[in-house]
Amino acid sequence: MVGNLIYMAPEIMRWMQVTKKCDIYSFGIILWEVMSRKNPFNDMLHFHEIVEGLRPNVNDVVDIQNSDDIKILITKCWDANPQNRPSMKGVVAIMEKYSFY
């Protein structure tokens, strides 16, 4: 395990296979951080809570255009099941569709 545990996909913490979907999880956490202007998991917590499904509050993303669509994208990116996470190509397509950038 290398990196910051706050941004690390739960499957890495469980010593499971590392895939590109781990990066999508991290992207989702960073996207939430940028859109909410908050630090993820600001309070100290036990990392087993992240493994068990704890995520930042997606409703902290407010006061921006298309915030509901961004919340959906973030939630898909940090899905507990890596297979349910979109590819980066899929993320870019969604962002282009809603002009997030």
C-alpha distances in whole Angstrom, upper triangle without the diagonal:
4,7,9,9,12,12,9,11,11,11,7,7,10,8,11,12,10,13,15,16,12,14,17,15,14,18,19,18,19,22,23,22,25,27,27,27,25,22,19,19,21,22,20,18,17,13,15,17,15,14,18,19,20,20,22,25,26,30,29,29,33,36,35,37,35,33,33,32,29,28,28,26,24,24,24,20,18,20,18,19,18,21,23,21,23,22,22,26,27,25,27,30,30,30,33,35,35,35,32,32
4,7,8,12,11,9,12,13,13,10,10,13,12,14,14,12,14,15,16,13,13,16,15,13,16,18,17,17,21,22,21,23,26,26,25,23,20,18,19,20,22,20,19,18,15,17,19,17,16,20,21,21,20,22,25,26,29,28,28,32,35,34,35,34,32,33,31,28,28,28,26,23,24,24,20,19,21,20,21,19,22,24,22,23,22,21,25,26,25,26,29,29,29,32,34,34,33,30,30
4,6,9,8,7,11,13,14,10,11,14,14,16,16,13,15,15,16,12,12,15,13,11,14,16,14,14,18,18,17,19,22,22,22,20,16,15,16,17,19,17,17,17,14,17,18,15,16,19,19,19,18,19,23,23,27,25,25,29,31,30,32,31,29,30,29,25,25,26,23,21,22,22,18,17,20,19,21,19,22,23,21,22,21,20,24,25,23,24,28,27,26,29,32,31,31,27,27
4,5,6,6,10,12,14,11,11,15,15,17,18,15,17,17,17,13,12,15,13,10,13,14,12,12,16,16,14,17,20,19,19,17,13,12,12,13,15,14,14,14,11,15,15,13,14,18,17,16,15,16,19,20,24,22,22,26,29,28,30,29,27,28,27,24,23,24,22,19,20,21,18,16,19,18,20,19,22,23,20,22,22,21,24,25,22,24,28,27,26,29,31,30,30,26,26
4,5,5,8,9,11,9,8,12,13,15,16,14,16,17,16,12,13,15,12,10,13,14,11,13,16,16,15,18,20,19,19,17,13,11,10,13,14,12,11,11,8,11,12,9,11,14,14,13,13,14,18,19,22,21,22,26,29,28,30,29,26,27,27,23,22,23,21,18,18,19,16,14,16,15,18,17,21,21,19,21,22,21,25,25,23,25,28,27,26,29,31,30,30,27,27
4,6,8,10,13,12,11,14,16,17,18,16,18,17,16,13,13,14,11,9,12,12,8,10,13,12,11,14,17,16,16,13,10,7,7,9,11,10,10,11,8,12,11,9,11,14,13,11,10,10,14,16,19,17,18,22,25,24,27,26,23,24,24,20,19,20,19,15,16,17,15,12,15,15,18,17,21,20,18,20,21,20,24,24,21,23,26,25,24,27,29,28,28,24,25
4,7,9,12,11,11,14,15,16,16,14,15,14,13,9,9,10,8,5,8,9,6,8,11,11,10,13,15,15,16,14,11,8,10,12,15,14,14,14,11,14,13,10,12,15,13,12,11,11,15,15,19,17,18,21,24,23,25,24,22,22,22,18,17,19,16,13,14,15,12,10,13,14,16,15,18,18,15,17,17,16,20,20,18,20,23,22,21,24,26,25,25,21,22
4,6,8,7,7,11,11,12,13,11,12,12,11,7,8,10,7,6,10,11,9,11,14,14,14,17,19,19,19,17,14,12,12,15,17,15,14,14,10,12,13,9,10,13,13,13,12,13,17,18,21,20,21,24,27,26,28,27,24,24,23,20,19,20,18,15,15,16,12,10,13,12,14,12,16,17,14,17,17,17,20,20,18,21,24,23,22,26,27,27,27,24,24
4,5,6,7,9,10,10,11,9,10,10,8,5,8,9,6,6,10,10,9,12,14,14,15,18,19,20,21,19,17,13,14,17,18,17,16,15,11,12,12,9,8,11,10,12,11,13,17,17,21,20,21,24,28,26,28,26,24,23,22,19,18,18,16,14,13,13,10,8,10,9,10,9,13,13,11,14,15,15,19,18,17,20,22,21,22,25,26,26,27,24,24
4,5,5,6,9,9,11,10,12,13,11,8,11,12,9,10,13,13,12,15,17,17,18,21,22,21,23,21,18,14,14,17,18,17,14,12,9,9,9,6,5,8,8,10,11,14,17,18,21,21,22,26,29,29,30,28,25,25,24,21,20,19,18,15,14,14,12,9,10,7,9,9,13,14,13,16,17,18,22,21,20,23,25,24,24,28,29,28,29,26,28
4,5,5,6,5,7,7,10,12,10,8,11,12,10,12,15,15,15,17,19,19,21,23,25,25,26,24,21,18,18,21,22,20,18,15,12,11,13,10,7,10,11,13,14,17,20,21,24,25,25,29,32,31,32,30,28,27,26,24,22,21,20,17,16,15,14,11,11,8,9,8,11,13,13,16,17,18,21,21,20,23,25,25,25,29,30,30,31,28,29
4,5,5,6,7,6,9,12,11,8,11,13,11,11,15,15,15,17,20,20,20,23,25,25,26,24,21,18,18,21,21,20,17,15,12,12,14,11,9,13,13,15,16,18,22,22,26,26,26,30,33,32,33,31,29,29,27,25,24,23,21,19,18,18,15,13,14,12,12,11,14,16,15,18,18,19,22,22,21,24,26,26,26,29,31,31,32,29,29
4,5,8,10,10,13,15,14,11,14,15,13,13,17,17,15,18,21,20,21,24,25,25,26,23,20,17,16,19,19,17,14,12,8,8,11,9,7,11,12,13,15,17,21,22,25,25,26,30,33,33,34,32,30,29,29,26,24,24,23,20,19,19,17,14,15,12,14,13,17,18,17,20,21,22,25,25,24,27,29,28,28,32,33,33,34,30,31
4,5,9,10,13,16,15,12,15,17,14,15,19,19,18,21,23,23,24,27,28,28,29,26,23,20,19,22,22,20,17,14,11,9,12,11,7,10,12,15,16,20,23,24,27,27,28,32,36,35,36,34,32,31,30,28,26,25,24,22,20,20,18,15,15,12,13,13,16,18,18,21,21,23,26,26,25,28,30,29,30,33,34,34,35,33,34
4,7,8,12,15,14,12,15,17,15,16,20,20,20,22,24,25,25,28,30,30,30,28,25,22,21,24,24,22,20,17,13,13,16,14,11,14,16,18,19,22,26,26,30,30,31,34,38,37,38,36,34,33,32,30,28,27,26,23,23,22,20,17,17,15,15,14,17,19,19,21,21,23,26,26,26,28,31,30,31,34,35,35,36,34,34
4,6,9,13,12,10,14,16,14,16,19,19,19,22,24,24,25,28,29,30,31,29,26,23,22,26,26,24,22,19,16,15,17,15,12,14,16,18,19,22,26,26,30,30,30,34,37,36,37,34,33,32,30,28,27,26,24,22,21,20,18,16,16,13,12,11,13,16,16,19,19,21,24,24,23,26,28,28,29,32,33,34,35,32,33
4,6,10,10,9,12,14,14,15,18,19,20,22,23,24,26,28,29,30,31,30,27,24,24,27,28,27,24,22,18,18,20,17,14,17,18,20,21,24,27,27,30,31,31,34,37,36,36,34,32,31,30,28,27,25,23,22,21,19,17,16,16,14,12,10,12,15,15,17,17,18,21,21,22,24,26,26,28,30,31,32,33,31,31
4,7,8,6,9,11,11,12,15,16,17,19,21,22,23,25,26,27,28,27,25,22,22,25,27,25,23,22,18,18,20,17,15,18,18,20,20,22,25,25,29,29,28,32,35,33,34,32,30,30,28,25,25,24,21,20,20,18,15,15,15,14,13,10,12,15,14,15,14,16,19,19,19,22,24,24,25,27,29,30,30,28,28
4,5,6,8,9,10,12,13,15,17,18,19,21,22,24,25,27,28,27,25,22,23,27,28,27,25,24,20,20,21,18,16,19,19,21,20,22,25,24,28,28,27,31,33,31,32,29,28,28,25,23,23,22,19,18,18,16,13,14,14,14,12,9,10,13,11,12,11,12,15,16,16,18,20,21,22,24,26,27,28,26,26
4,5,5,7,9,10,11,13,15,16,17,19,20,21,23,24,26,25,24,21,23,26,28,27,26,25,21,22,22,19,18,21,19,21,19,21,24,23,26,26,25,28,31,29,29,26,26,25,23,21,21,20,17,16,17,14,11,13,14,14,13,9,10,12,10,10,8,9,11,13,13,15,17,18,19,21,22,24,24,22,22
4,5,5,6,9,10,11,13,14,15,17,19,20,21,22,24,23,22,19,21,24,26,26,24,23,19,20,20,16,15,17,16,18,16,18,21,19,23,24,23,26,29,27,27,24,23,23,20,18,18,17,14,13,13,11,8,9,10,11,9,6,7,9,7,8,7,9,12,12,12,14,16,16,17,20,21,22,23,21,22
4,5,5,7,9,10,11,13,14,16,17,19,20,21,22,22,19,17,18,21,23,22,21,20,16,17,17,14,13,16,14,16,15,17,20,19,23,23,22,26,28,27,27,25,24,23,21,19,19,18,15,14,14,12,9,9,10,10,10,7,10,12,9,11,10,11,15,15,14,16,19,19,19,22,24,24,25,22,22
4,5,5,6,9,10,10,12,14,15,16,18,20,21,20,18,16,18,21,23,23,22,21,18,19,19,16,16,19,17,18,16,17,20,19,22,22,21,24,27,25,25,23,22,22,20,18,18,17,14,13,14,13,9,10,12,13,13,10,13,13,10,11,10,9,12,13,12,14,17,17,17,19,21,22,22,19,19
4,5,5,6,9,10,10,12,14,15,16,18,19,19,18,16,18,21,23,23,22,22,19,20,19,16,16,18,16,16,14,15,18,16,20,20,18,22,24,22,22,20,19,19,17,14,15,14,11,10,11,9,6,7,10,11,12,9,11,11,7,7,7,7,10,10,9,11,14,14,14,17,18,19,19,17,17
4,5,5,6,9,10,11,13,14,15,16,18,17,16,13,15,18,20,20,19,18,15,16,15,12,12,14,12,13,11,12,15,14,18,18,17,21,23,22,23,21,19,19,17,14,14,13,11,9,9,9,5,4,7,9,10,8,11,11,8,9,10,10,14,13,11,14,17,16,16,19,21,20,21,18,19
4,5,5,6,9,10,11,12,14,15,16,15,13,11,13,16,18,19,18,18,15,17,16,12,14,16,14,14,12,12,15,15,18,17,17,20,23,21,23,21,19,20,18,15,15,15,13,10,12,12,8,8,11,12,14,12,15,14,11,12,13,12,15,15,13,15,18,17,16,20,22,21,21,18,18
4,5,5,6,8,10,10,12,14,15,15,14,12,15,17,20,21,21,21,18,20,19,15,17,19,16,16,13,13,16,14,17,17,15,18,21,19,20,18,17,18,16,12,13,14,10,8,11,11,7,8,12,14,15,13,15,15,11,11,11,9,13,13,10,12,15,14,13,16,18,17,17,14,15
4,5,5,6,9,10,10,12,14,14,13,11,14,16,19,20,19,20,17,19,17,14,15,17,14,13,10,10,12,10,14,14,12,16,18,17,18,16,14,14,13,10,10,10,8,5,7,8,5,6,9,12,14,12,15,13,10,10,12,11,14,13,10,12,15,13,12,16,17,16,17,14,15
4,5,5,6,9,10,10,12,11,10,7,10,13,15,16,16,17,15,17,15,12,14,16,13,12,8,8,11,10,13,12,12,16,18,17,19,18,15,16,15,12,11,13,11,7,9,11,8,7,11,13,15,14,17,16,13,14,15,14,17,17,13,16,18,17,16,19,21,19,20,16,17
4,5,5,6,9,10,10,10,9,8,12,13,17,18,18,20,17,20,18,15,17,19,17,15,12,11,13,12,15,13,12,16,18,16,18,17,15,17,16,12,13,14,12,9,12,13,10,10,14,16,18,17,19,18,15,15,16,14,17,17,13,15,18,16,15,18,20,18,18,14,15
4,5,5,6,8,10,11,11,10,14,16,19,21,21,22,20,22,20,17,19,21,18,16,13,11,12,10,13,12,10,13,15,13,14,14,12,13,12,9,10,12,9,7,10,12,9,10,14,17,19,17,19,18,14,14,15,13,16,15,11,12,15,13,11,15,16,15,14,11,12
4,6,5,6,8,8,9,8,11,13,16,18,18,20,18,20,18,15,18,19,16,14,10,8,9,7,10,8,7,11,13,12,14,14,11,12,12,9,8,11,10,6,9,12,10,10,13,16,18,18,20,18,15,16,17,16,19,17,14,16,18,15,14,17,18,16,17,13,14
4,6,5,6,5,6,6,10,11,14,16,17,19,18,21,19,16,19,20,17,15,12,9,10,10,12,9,9,12,14,14,16,16,13,15,16,12,12,15,13,10,13,15,13,13,16,18,21,20,23,21,18,19,20,18,21,20,16,18,21,18,16,20,21,19,19,15,15
4,6,5,7,9,10,14,14,18,20,21,23,22,24,22,19,22,24,21,19,15,12,13,12,13,11,9,11,13,11,14,14,12,15,15,11,12,15,13,11,14,16,14,15,18,21,23,22,24,23,19,19,20,18,20,19,16,16,19,17,14,17,19,17,16,12,12
4,6,8,11,11,15,15,19,21,22,24,23,25,23,20,23,24,21,18,15,12,12,10,10,8,6,8,9,8,11,11,9,12,12,8,9,13,12,10,13,15,14,15,18,21,23,22,24,22,19,19,20,18,20,19,15,16,18,16,13,16,17,15,14,11,12
4,5,8,9,12,13,16,19,20,22,21,24,21,19,22,23,19,17,13,10,9,8,8,5,5,7,9,10,13,13,10,13,14,11,10,14,14,11,14,17,16,15,18,21,24,23,26,23,21,21,23,21,23,22,18,20,22,19,17,20,21,18,18,14,16
4,7,9,13,12,15,18,20,23,22,25,22,20,23,25,22,19,15,12,12,12,12,9,8,10,11,12,15,16,13,16,17,14,14,17,17,14,17,20,18,18,21,23,26,25,28,26,23,23,25,22,25,24,20,21,24,21,19,22,23,20,19,16,16
4,6,9,8,11,14,16,19,19,21,19,17,21,22,19,16,13,10,10,11,12,8,9,12,14,15,18,19,15,18,19,15,15,18,18,14,16,19,18,17,20,22,25,24,27,25,23,24,25,23,26,25,22,23,25,23,21,24,25,23,22,19,19
4,6,5,9,11,13,16,16,19,17,15,18,20,18,15,12,9,11,12,14,11,12,15,17,18,21,21,18,20,21,17,16,19,18,15,17,19,17,16,19,20,23,23,26,25,22,23,24,23,26,25,22,23,26,24,22,26,27,25,24,21,21
4,5,8,10,11,13,13,15,13,11,15,16,14,11,8,6,9,11,13,11,12,15,18,19,21,21,18,19,20,16,15,17,17,13,14,17,15,13,16,17,20,20,23,22,19,21,22,21,25,24,20,22,25,23,22,25,26,24,24,21,22
4,5,7,7,10,10,13,10,9,13,14,13,9,8,6,9,12,14,12,15,18,21,22,25,24,21,21,22,19,17,19,19,15,16,18,17,14,17,17,20,21,24,23,21,23,25,24,27,26,23,26,28,26,25,29,30,27,28,24,25
4,6,9,12,13,16,14,13,17,18,16,13,12,9,11,14,16,13,16,18,21,22,25,25,22,23,24,21,19,22,22,18,19,22,20,17,20,20,24,24,28,26,24,26,28,26,30,29,26,28,30,28,27,30,31,29,29,25,26
4,6,10,12,14,12,13,16,17,16,13,12,11,13,16,17,15,18,21,24,25,28,28,24,25,27,24,22,24,24,20,21,24,22,19,22,21,25,25,29,28,26,28,30,29,33,32,29,31,33,31,30,33,34,32,32,29,30
4,7,9,12,11,12,15,16,16,13,13,13,15,18,20,18,21,24,27,28,31,31,27,28,29,26,24,26,26,22,22,25,23,20,22,21,24,25,29,28,26,29,30,30,33,33,30,32,35,33,32,35,36,34,35,31,32
4,6,9,7,9,12,12,13,10,11,12,15,18,20,19,21,24,28,29,31,31,27,27,28,26,23,25,25,21,20,23,21,18,19,18,22,23,26,26,24,27,29,29,32,31,29,32,34,32,31,35,36,34,35,31,32
4,5,6,8,9,10,12,10,12,14,17,20,22,21,24,27,30,31,34,33,29,29,30,27,25,26,26,22,21,23,22,18,19,17,20,21,25,25,24,27,29,29,33,32,29,32,35,33,32,36,37,35,36,33,34
4,5,5,7,9,10,9,11,13,16,19,22,21,23,26,30,30,32,31,28,28,28,25,23,24,23,20,19,20,19,15,16,14,17,18,22,22,21,24,25,26,29,28,26,29,32,30,30,33,34,33,34,31,32
4,5,5,6,9,9,12,14,17,20,22,22,25,28,32,32,34,32,29,28,29,26,24,24,24,21,19,21,19,16,16,13,16,17,21,21,21,24,26,27,30,29,27,30,33,31,31,35,35,34,36,32,34
4,5,5,6,5,9,11,14,16,19,19,21,25,28,29,31,29,26,25,26,24,21,22,22,18,17,19,18,14,14,12,15,17,20,20,20,23,25,26,29,28,26,29,31,29,29,33,33,32,33,30,32
4,5,5,5,7,10,13,15,18,18,19,23,27,27,29,27,24,23,23,21,18,19,19,15,14,16,14,11,11,9,13,14,18,17,16,20,21,22,26,24,22,26,28,26,26,30,30,29,30,27,28
4,5,7,9,13,16,17,21,21,22,26,30,29,31,29,26,25,25,23,20,20,20,17,15,16,15,11,11,8,11,12,16,16,16,19,21,22,26,24,23,26,28,27,27,31,31,31,32,29,30
4,6,9,13,15,17,20,21,22,26,30,30,31,29,26,25,25,23,20,20,20,18,15,16,16,12,11,8,11,14,17,16,17,20,23,24,27,26,24,28,29,27,28,32,32,31,33,30,32
4,6,10,12,13,16,17,19,22,26,26,27,25,22,21,21,20,16,16,17,14,12,13,13,9,9,6,10,12,15,14,14,18,20,22,25,23,21,25,26,24,25,28,28,27,29,26,28
4,7,9,11,14,15,17,20,24,24,26,24,21,20,21,19,16,16,17,14,12,14,14,10,11,9,13,15,18,17,16,19,22,23,26,24,22,25,27,24,25,28,29,27,29,26,28
4,6,8,11,12,13,17,20,21,22,21,17,17,18,15,12,13,14,10,9,12,11,8,9,10,13,15,18,16,15,17,20,20,23,21,19,22,24,21,21,25,25,24,25,22,24
4,6,9,8,10,14,17,18,20,19,15,15,17,14,11,13,14,10,10,13,13,10,12,13,17,18,20,18,17,19,21,21,24,22,19,22,24,21,21,24,25,23,24,20,22
4,5,6,8,11,15,16,18,17,13,13,15,13,10,12,14,11,10,14,14,12,14,15,18,20,22,19,18,20,23,22,25,23,20,23,24,21,21,24,24,22,23,20,22
4,5,6,9,13,13,15,13,10,10,11,9,6,9,10,8,7,11,12,11,12,15,18,18,20,18,16,17,20,20,22,20,17,20,21,17,17,21,20,18,20,17,19
4,5,7,11,12,14,13,9,9,12,10,7,11,13,11,11,14,15,14,16,18,21,22,24,21,19,21,23,23,25,23,20,22,23,19,19,22,21,19,20,17,20
4,6,9,11,14,14,10,11,13,11,9,13,14,12,12,16,16,15,17,20,23,23,25,23,21,22,24,23,26,23,20,22,24,20,19,22,22,19,20,17,19
4,7,8,10,10,6,8,10,8,7,11,12,10,11,15,15,15,17,20,22,23,25,22,19,20,22,21,23,21,17,19,20,17,16,19,19,16,16,13,16
4,6,9,9,6,9,11,10,9,13,14,13,15,18,18,18,20,23,26,26,28,25,23,23,25,24,25,23,20,21,22,18,17,20,19,16,17,14,16
4,7,9,7,10,13,12,12,15,16,16,18,20,21,22,24,27,29,29,31,27,25,25,27,25,26,25,21,22,23,19,17,20,19,16,16,14,16
4,6,5,9,10,9,11,14,14,14,17,19,19,20,23,26,28,28,29,26,23,23,24,22,23,22,18,19,19,16,14,16,16,12,12,10,12
4,5,9,9,9,11,13,14,15,17,19,19,21,23,27,28,28,28,25,23,22,23,22,22,20,17,17,17,14,12,14,13,9,9,8,11
4,6,5,6,9,10,11,12,14,16,17,19,20,24,25,25,25,22,20,19,21,19,20,17,15,15,15,11,10,12,11,7,9,8,12
4,5,5,6,9,10,10,12,14,15,17,18,22,23,23,24,21,19,18,21,20,21,18,15,16,17,13,12,14,14,10,12,10,13
4,5,5,6,9,10,11,12,14,16,17,20,22,22,23,19,18,17,20,20,20,17,15,17,16,13,13,15,14,11,13,12,16
4,5,5,6,9,10,11,12,15,15,19,20,20,20,17,15,14,17,16,17,14,12,13,13,9,9,12,10,8,11,10,13
4,5,5,6,9,10,11,13,14,18,19,19,20,17,14,14,16,15,16,13,11,12,13,9,8,12,11,9,11,8,11
4,5,5,6,9,10,11,12,16,17,18,19,16,14,14,17,16,18,15,13,15,15,12,12,15,15,12,14,12,15
4,6,5,6,9,10,11,14,15,16,16,13,11,11,15,15,16,13,11,14,14,10,11,15,13,12,15,13,16
4,5,5,6,9,10,14,15,14,15,12,9,9,11,11,13,10,8,10,11,8,9,12,12,11,13,11,14
4,5,5,6,9,12,14,13,15,12,10,10,13,12,15,12,10,12,14,11,11,15,15,14,15,12,15
4,5,5,6,10,11,12,13,10,9,10,14,14,17,14,12,15,16,13,14,18,17,16,18,16,18
4,6,5,9,10,9,10,7,5,7,10,12,14,11,9,13,14,11,13,16,16,16,18,16,18
4,6,9,10,9,10,8,5,6,9,9,12,10,8,12,13,12,13,16,17,16,18,15,17
4,6,8,8,11,9,7,10,12,13,16,14,12,16,17,15,16,20,20,19,21,18,20
4,5,6,9,6,6,9,12,14,17,15,14,17,18,16,18,21,21,21,23,20,23
4,6,9,8,8,12,15,17,20,18,17,21,22,20,21,25,25,25,26,24,26
4,5,6,7,11,13,16,18,16,16,20,21,20,22,25,24,25,27,25,27
4,5,5,9,10,13,15,14,14,18,19,18,20,23,23,24,25,23,25
4,6,8,9,13,15,13,14,17,18,17,20,22,22,23,25,24,26
4,6,9,13,14,12,12,16,16,15,18,20,20,21,23,21,24
4,7,9,11,9,9,13,14,13,15,18,18,18,20,19,20
4,6,8,6,6,10,10,10,12,14,15,16,18,16,18
4,5,5,6,9,10,11,12,14,15,17,18,17,18
4,5,5,6,9,10,10,12,14,15,16,14,15
4,5,5,6,9,10,11,12,15,15,14,15
4,5,5,6,9,10,11,13,14,14,15
4,5,5,6,9,10,11,12,11,12
4,5,5,6,8,10,10,9,10
4,5,5,6,9,10,10,11
4,5,5,6,8,8,11
4,5,5,6,5,7
4,5,5,7,7
4,6,8,10
4,6,8
4,5
4
